[in-house]
Protein backbone atom coordinates (compact mmCIF):
# COMPACT_ATOMS: atom_id res chain seq x y z
CA UNK A 1 0.00 0.00 0.00
CA UNK A 2 1.35 3.41 -0.95
CA UNK A 3 1.81 5.64 2.10
CA UNK A 4 4.06 8.32 0.63
CA UNK A 5 1.50 10.96 -0.28
CA UNK A 6 1.65 14.57 -1.38
CA UNK A 7 -0.40 16.94 0.78
CA UNK A 8 -1.13 20.53 -0.31
CA UNK A 9 -3.46 22.78 1.69
CA UNK A 10 -4.96 19.74 3.38
CA UNK A 11 -5.61 17.93 0.08
CA UNK A 12 -3.99 14.55 -0.26
CA UNK A 13 -2.67 13.06 -3.48
CA UNK A 14 -1.28 9.57 -4.02
CA UNK A 15 1.08 10.64 -6.84
CA UNK A 16 3.72 13.36 -6.80
CA UNK A 17 3.48 13.71 -10.56
CA UNK A 18 1.44 16.58 -12.00
CA UNK A 19 0.75 16.38 -15.72
CA UNK A 20 -0.19 18.96 -18.32
CA UNK A 21 -2.66 18.87 -21.20
CA UNK A 22 -0.85 20.72 -23.99
CA UNK A 23 0.60 19.39 -27.26
CA UNK A 24 -1.90 16.57 -27.78
CA UNK A 25 -3.82 16.25 -31.06
CA UNK A 26 -7.21 15.99 -29.36
CA UNK A 27 -8.95 15.38 -26.04
CA UNK A 28 -9.12 11.62 -26.59
CA UNK A 29 -5.33 11.40 -26.90
CA UNK A 30 -4.98 13.68 -23.88
CA UNK A 31 -7.11 11.32 -21.81
CA UNK A 32 -5.09 8.28 -22.84
CA UNK A 33 -1.81 9.94 -21.85
CA UNK A 34 -3.17 11.14 -18.51
CA UNK A 35 -4.66 7.73 -17.69
CA UNK A 36 -1.29 6.10 -18.43
CA UNK A 37 0.64 8.59 -16.26
CA UNK A 38 -0.79 7.54 -12.92
CA UNK A 39 -1.05 11.20 -11.89
CA UNK A 40 -3.82 12.61 -9.69
CA UNK A 41 -3.44 16.25 -10.69
CA UNK A 42 -3.94 17.57 -14.21
CA UNK A 43 -2.98 21.14 -15.09
CA UNK A 44 -5.00 22.94 -17.75
CA UNK A 45 -4.32 26.32 -19.37
CA UNK A 46 -7.62 28.20 -19.10
CA UNK A 47 -6.72 30.45 -22.04
CA UNK A 48 -5.97 27.54 -24.39
CA UNK A 49 -8.04 24.51 -23.41
CA UNK A 50 -11.80 24.59 -23.00
CA UNK A 51 -12.81 23.68 -19.47
CA UNK A 52 -15.32 26.50 -18.91
CA UNK A 53 -17.84 26.33 -21.80
CA UNK A 54 -20.03 23.23 -21.53
CA UNK A 55 -21.78 24.02 -24.84
CA UNK A 56 -18.60 23.09 -26.74
CA UNK A 57 -16.25 20.11 -26.67
CA UNK A 58 -14.78 20.25 -23.19
CA UNK A 59 -11.79 18.45 -21.70
CA UNK A 60 -13.82 17.79 -18.56
CA UNK A 61 -16.08 15.54 -20.64
CA UNK A 62 -13.09 13.19 -20.95
CA UNK A 63 -11.64 13.30 -17.42
CA UNK A 64 -13.42 11.83 -14.43
CA UNK A 65 -13.55 14.54 -11.70
CA UNK A 66 -13.71 11.79 -9.08
CA UNK A 67 -10.38 10.44 -10.30
CA UNK A 68 -8.49 13.62 -11.16
CA UNK A 69 -7.99 17.00 -9.55
CA UNK A 70 -8.12 19.64 -12.25
CA UNK A 71 -5.58 22.40 -11.65
CA UNK A 72 -6.40 25.39 -13.89
CA UNK A 73 -3.43 27.55 -14.77
CA UNK A 74 -3.03 31.05 -16.12
CA UNK A 75 -0.42 30.17 -18.75
CA UNK A 76 -0.13 32.82 -21.44
CA UNK A 77 -0.91 35.70 -19.08
CA UNK A 78 1.63 38.54 -19.15
CA UNK A 79 0.05 40.89 -16.63
CA UNK A 80 -1.69 40.77 -13.28
CA UNK A 81 -5.10 41.67 -14.65
CA UNK A 82 -5.22 38.80 -17.16
CA UNK A 83 -3.94 36.25 -14.65
CA UNK A 84 -6.54 37.24 -12.08
CA UNK A 85 -9.30 37.29 -14.72
CA UNK A 86 -8.62 33.74 -15.92
CA UNK A 87 -8.34 32.41 -12.38
CA UNK A 88 -11.74 33.89 -11.59
CA UNK A 89 -13.16 32.47 -14.82
CA UNK A 90 -12.10 28.94 -13.91
CA UNK A 91 -13.62 29.16 -10.45
CA UNK A 92 -16.83 30.77 -11.72
CA UNK A 93 -17.21 27.82 -14.10
CA UNK A 94 -17.06 25.50 -11.11
CA UNK A 95 -13.72 23.96 -12.05
CA UNK A 96 -11.65 24.58 -8.92
CA UNK A 97 -10.49 27.08 -6.33
CA UNK A 98 -7.00 25.64 -6.83
CA UNK A 99 -5.01 27.69 -9.33
CA UNK A 100 -1.55 27.38 -10.76
CA UNK A 101 -0.76 31.07 -11.03
CA UNK A 102 1.45 32.21 -13.89
CA UNK A 103 2.37 35.81 -14.67
CA UNK A 104 4.95 35.69 -17.43
CA UNK A 105 7.60 38.32 -17.95
CA UNK A 106 9.17 37.33 -21.25
CA UNK A 107 7.60 35.76 -24.34
CA UNK A 108 10.80 34.06 -25.51
CA UNK A 109 11.94 32.39 -22.29
CA UNK A 110 8.57 32.30 -20.48
CA UNK A 111 10.35 33.31 -17.30
CA UNK A 112 7.97 34.55 -14.60
CA UNK A 113 7.46 38.21 -13.73
CA UNK A 114 7.95 37.76 -10.01
CA UNK A 115 6.76 41.26 -9.07
CA UNK A 116 3.53 40.75 -10.99
CA UNK A 117 3.24 37.22 -9.59
CA UNK A 118 3.41 38.44 -6.01
CA UNK A 119 0.80 41.13 -6.73
CA UNK A 120 -1.59 38.66 -8.38
CA UNK A 121 -1.07 36.12 -5.60
CA UNK A 122 -2.05 38.69 -2.98
CA UNK A 123 -5.31 39.40 -4.80
CA UNK A 124 -6.26 35.76 -5.32
CA UNK A 125 -5.33 34.60 -1.81
CA UNK A 126 -7.57 37.35 -0.40
CA UNK A 127 -10.37 36.04 -2.61
CA UNK A 128 -10.02 32.55 -1.16
CA UNK A 129 -8.08 30.84 -3.94
CA UNK A 130 -5.53 28.14 -3.14
CA UNK A 131 -2.64 29.59 -5.12
CA UNK A 132 0.27 27.52 -6.43
CA UNK A 133 2.56 30.08 -8.06
CA UNK A 134 4.90 29.35 -10.97
CA UNK A 135 8.01 31.23 -9.94
CA UNK A 136 11.76 31.23 -10.46
CA UNK A 137 14.19 29.35 -8.24
CA UNK A 138 14.86 32.32 -5.94
CA UNK A 139 14.31 31.21 -2.32
CA UNK A 140 13.52 34.78 -1.21
CA UNK A 141 10.72 35.14 -3.76
CA UNK A 142 9.43 31.71 -2.78
CA UNK A 143 9.33 32.72 0.87
CA UNK A 144 7.46 35.94 0.04
CA UNK A 145 4.83 33.93 -1.82
CA UNK A 146 4.39 31.59 1.13
CA UNK A 147 4.15 34.55 3.49
CA UNK A 148 1.28 35.87 1.35
CA UNK A 149 -0.57 32.61 1.92
CA UNK A 150 0.44 30.28 -0.91
CA UNK A 151 0.59 26.71 0.51
CA UNK A 152 3.29 25.65 -1.97
CA UNK A 153 5.34 27.06 -4.83
CA UNK A 154 6.20 25.69 -8.26
CA UNK A 155 9.72 26.96 -9.03
CA UNK A 156 11.08 26.74 -12.55
CA UNK A 157 13.76 24.06 -12.70
CA UNK A 158 14.93 24.85 -16.25
CA UNK A 159 13.86 27.06 -19.16
CA UNK A 160 10.56 25.76 -20.51
CA UNK A 161 11.01 23.56 -23.55
CA UNK A 162 14.80 23.50 -23.19
CA UNK A 163 15.10 19.83 -22.28
CA UNK A 164 18.01 20.76 -20.02
CA UNK A 165 16.81 19.01 -16.90
CA UNK A 166 17.21 20.46 -13.42
CA UNK A 167 19.66 23.37 -13.72
CA UNK A 168 20.02 24.56 -10.14
CA UNK A 169 19.42 21.73 -7.66
CA UNK A 170 20.98 23.76 -4.84
CA UNK A 171 18.38 26.53 -4.96
CA UNK A 172 15.59 23.98 -5.22
CA UNK A 173 16.97 22.17 -2.19
CA UNK A 174 17.00 25.43 -0.22
CA UNK A 175 13.41 26.14 -1.23
CA UNK A 176 12.28 22.66 -0.26
CA UNK A 177 13.98 22.99 3.11
CA UNK A 178 12.17 26.29 3.68
CA UNK A 179 8.70 25.53 2.37
CA UNK A 180 6.44 23.03 0.60
CA UNK A 181 7.70 22.87 -2.98
CA UNK A 182 6.00 21.37 -6.03
CA UNK A 183 8.67 22.00 -8.62
CA UNK A 184 7.68 22.93 -12.15
CA UNK A 185 10.32 20.49 -13.28
CA UNK A 186 11.65 20.34 -16.82
CA UNK A 187 12.32 16.63 -16.59
CA UNK A 188 14.86 15.54 -19.20
CA UNK A 189 15.22 11.87 -18.39
CA UNK A 190 14.51 9.19 -15.80
CA UNK A 191 17.44 10.36 -13.65
CA UNK A 192 16.00 13.88 -13.36
CA UNK A 193 12.62 12.42 -12.48
CA UNK A 194 14.10 10.29 -9.73
CA UNK A 195 16.14 13.19 -8.33
CA UNK A 196 13.13 15.51 -8.31
CA UNK A 197 10.95 12.89 -6.62
CA UNK A 198 13.59 12.01 -4.05
CA UNK A 199 14.13 15.63 -3.06
CA UNK A 200 10.38 16.16 -2.83
CA UNK A 201 10.03 13.14 -0.54
CA UNK A 202 12.93 14.20 1.65
CA UNK A 203 11.24 17.49 2.55
N, C-alpha and C positions, 0 to 999 in steps of 0.2 A: 504494500500500500504506500502511495506517495505521500510523504509528510512534509516535504520541503515546498512550502507554498509562498507565493508572493502576496503581500497584503499592502494595499494602498487605500488610505482613508477608510479603514475598516472593511474594505471589500477584499475578499480572498479569491485568489486565482491559483489553479493547479499548475499552470505553465508560466515560465518566466519569459516566454517568447511572445512578442507582440508583432502582428503581421499587418502589412499594408494591402491596399486594393488597387494600386495603380499598375499600368503596363499590361493588363490582361486584355484579350480581344473582346470579351463579353462577360456578362455576369455569371454565366454558367461555368466558364473556365475559372473565374475568380473563386466561385464556390468550391470547385474541385481542389484548387490549390490550398485554400484555407482549411478545408476538411483534412487534407493530407498533412498539414503542418502540425496539428496537435495543439495549436494556440487557443487561448480563451478570449483574447482581446484582439479586435480587428479595428485598425485605424482607417478612417474614411475622410477624404478631403471634401468638405461640404461644397466648395466652389466647383468641384470637378465631377463628383459622382452623386447621382441622384439618390438621396435618402430622405428627402423632405416632401416631395410631390408624389402622392399616392395615385394620382391620375395617370402617371407615366410609368414606364418600366423602372423599377426601384430595386436597388441592391438588397433592401430588407425583405423583399419577396423571396430571396434565395437563401438568406441566412436565418437560422432559427434563433430568435432572441433569448430562448431558454438555454441555448448552448453557448452563445457568444455574447460578450460584452462589446457593444459598438462604441468606439472612441472617436467621435467626430474631431477633425482637426481643421485648423484655419490656414492650411497650406495655400500659398499664392497670395497671401495678404501682406502688403508692404507698408501699412500704416495701422495705427491703433484703431481708428474708426472702423475699417473694414474687418479687422480681426474680431472686434467686439460684436459687430453686426452679424457675422456668420456664426459665431458662438451662440448668440441669442436665437438665430434662425433654427439651428439644430435643436435647441431645447424647446422652442415653441412648437416644433413639429413632433415633439414627444420622443425624440431619439435618446437623449441622455443629458444629465447635468455634468457628466464628465466631459472635459474638453482638453485636447492636446493643443495648446496655444502656440501659434507661430506668428511672429511679426518679423518678416524678412527685411534685411537691410541692403542686400545686393543681389541683382538678378542673375549675375553670372555664377557666383559661388554659392548663393542661397544661404549665406551666413546670416545669423539672427541679428536684428537691431535690438540690442539688449536694453537700451533706454526705453524704446517703445514697448518692448516686452514687459518690462517692469510696470509701466503705466497701464497697459492693458490688463495685466494680472491683477493689479489693485482694483480696477473696475469690476472685473468678473468675480473675484473673490467676495467683494462686498455684495454682489448680486446672488451669492449662494452657489456659484459654480465650484466644482472640484477641478482645479486647474493644474494640468501637467505641462509645464512650459518647455518648449524646445529652445535650448540656450546653448551658449558656447561652453568650453570646458574651464571657465574661470570660476574657482571656488568661491570668490567673493560675491560674484553675481548670483551664483547658486544659493548662497546663504541669504542674500537679500530677498530672493524669490520665496524661500521657505519662511522667512520672517514675515512676509506679506500674508502668508497663509496657504501656500502651495504645499501639498502633502508629499510631493516628490518632484524631481526635475528630470528632464531628458536631455542631457548634454550631448552635443555633437562630438562624435568620436573621430570623424574624418570628413573631409569635404564630400558632400552628397554626390553620388555617382562616380566617385573617384576610384573605387575599388581598392583603396590603399590600406584598408584595415584600421585597427586602432592606432592612432598616431601618438597620443600622449597618455599612456597608461598611468603615469604618475599623478597628473591632475585628476584623472577619473578616480584614482584610489583615494586621493584627498577628499574629493567630493563625497564618495561613498562612506568615508569614515565620519564625515560631518553630518550627512543627511541621507534620507532615503533616495536612492538614485535609480532611475529606469533609463539607462543609456540609450540614446538614439544612435545605435551602433551601425557603422558601415562595415558589416561583417564580410570579410574577404574570403575566408576559408574556414574549415572545421576548427582549426587551431584558434582563430580569433573568436569563434563562437564559444568554444570551451573556456577560453580565458575570460570572456565577458561574463559567462554564466558563473564561473567560479568566484570571480570578484563580487558579483551580485550576491551570491550565497554567503560569502564571508562576512558581509556587512548587513 
